[in-house]
Amino acid sequence: MPKLPVLADHEIDRRLATLSEWMRQGDAITRTFLFDGFPEATAFVQRLVEPAEAMNHHPDVDVRYNQVIITLSTHDSGGLTEHDFTLAARIDGLVG
């Protein structure tokens, strides 16, 4: 599978403006999701497995009791690609 092209800074900024609460951190985007407790946080992580697997694009996931920190970057391409923003939007859709 060929590497996806890395997005230019202006395109990253444009796409970030369409997402809620995602922030750029270097060559990645990240968002923290807050839940009532650990069961709700881990249930959210379980829900994001299907879209990640369907895209074959897997986020870095950090669970800390009632919060889940998601970080997206296309490591094979060395930065942010369209896949990161597509998956971020899908993950946003999982929050009730």
C-alpha positions as CSV (number, residue, x, y, z in Angstrom):
1,M,0.0,0.0,0.0
2,P,1.5,3.4,-1.0
3,K,2.1,6.0,1.6
4,L,-0.5,8.7,1.9
5,P,0.7,12.3,1.2
6,V,1.3,14.5,4.3
7,L,-1.0,17.5,4.4
8,A,0.4,21.0,4.2
9,D,0.2,23.2,7.3
10,H,-2.6,25.4,5.8
11,E,-4.6,22.3,4.9
12,I,-4.1,20.9,8.5
13,D,-5.3,24.2,9.9
14,R,-8.4,24.2,7.6
15,R,-9.3,20.7,8.6
16,L,-8.8,21.3,12.3
17,A,-11.3,24.2,12.1
18,T,-14.0,21.6,11.1
19,L,-13.3,19.4,14.2
20,S,-14.4,20.0,17.7
21,E,-11.7,20.2,20.4
22,W,-8.9,18.6,18.4
23,M,-5.6,20.3,18.7
24,R,-2.3,19.9,16.8
25,Q,0.7,18.6,18.6
26,G,3.6,18.5,16.2
27,D,2.9,15.8,13.6
28,A,-0.2,14.6,15.3
29,I,-3.7,15.8,16.4
30,T,-5.1,15.0,19.8
31,R,-8.3,15.3,21.8
32,T,-9.2,14.5,25.4
33,F,-12.7,13.0,26.0
34,L,-14.2,13.1,29.5
35,F,-16.6,10.5,30.9
36,D,-18.5,9.9,34.1
37,G,-16.1,7.1,35.1
38,F,-13.9,4.2,34.0
39,P,-16.6,2.0,32.6
40,E,-17.9,4.7,30.3
41,A,-14.3,5.6,29.2
42,T,-13.5,2.0,28.3
43,A,-16.8,1.5,26.6
44,F,-15.9,4.5,24.4
45,V,-12.5,3.0,23.6
46,Q,-14.3,-0.3,22.6
47,R,-16.6,1.7,20.2
48,L,-13.7,3.3,18.4
49,V,-12.2,-0.1,17.5
50,E,-14.6,-0.8,14.6
51,P,-14.0,2.5,12.7
52,A,-10.2,2.2,13.3
53,E,-10.1,-1.3,12.0
54,A,-12.3,-0.5,9.0
55,M,-9.8,2.2,8.0
56,N,-6.8,0.1,9.1
57,H,-5.7,3.3,10.9
58,H,-5.2,3.0,14.6
59,P,-5.0,5.8,17.1
60,D,-2.8,6.0,20.1
61,V,-5.1,5.7,23.1
62,D,-4.4,6.7,26.7
63,V,-7.1,5.9,29.3
64,R,-6.9,7.6,32.6
65,Y,-9.8,6.7,34.8
66,N,-12.6,8.9,33.3
67,Q,-10.7,10.4,30.4
68,V,-9.5,9.1,27.1
69,I,-6.8,10.9,25.2
70,I,-6.7,10.1,21.5
71,T,-3.7,10.9,19.3
72,L,-3.7,10.5,15.6
73,S,-0.9,10.6,13.1
74,T,0.0,8.6,10.0
75,H,3.3,7.1,11.2
76,D,4.0,5.4,7.9
77,S,3.8,8.8,6.1
78,G,5.6,10.8,8.8
79,G,2.9,13.2,9.6
80,L,-0.8,14.1,9.3
81,T,-2.8,12.8,6.3
82,E,-6.4,12.8,5.3
83,H,-6.8,9.5,7.2
84,D,-6.2,11.3,10.5
85,F,-9.0,13.8,10.0
86,T,-11.4,11.2,8.6
87,L,-10.9,9.0,11.7
88,A,-11.1,12.0,14.0
89,A,-14.5,12.9,12.6
90,R,-15.7,9.3,13.0
91,I,-14.5,9.2,16.6
92,D,-16.3,12.5,17.3
93,G,-19.5,10.8,16.0
94,L,-19.1,8.1,18.7
95,V,-19.7,10.5,21.6
96,G,-23.3,10.6,22.7
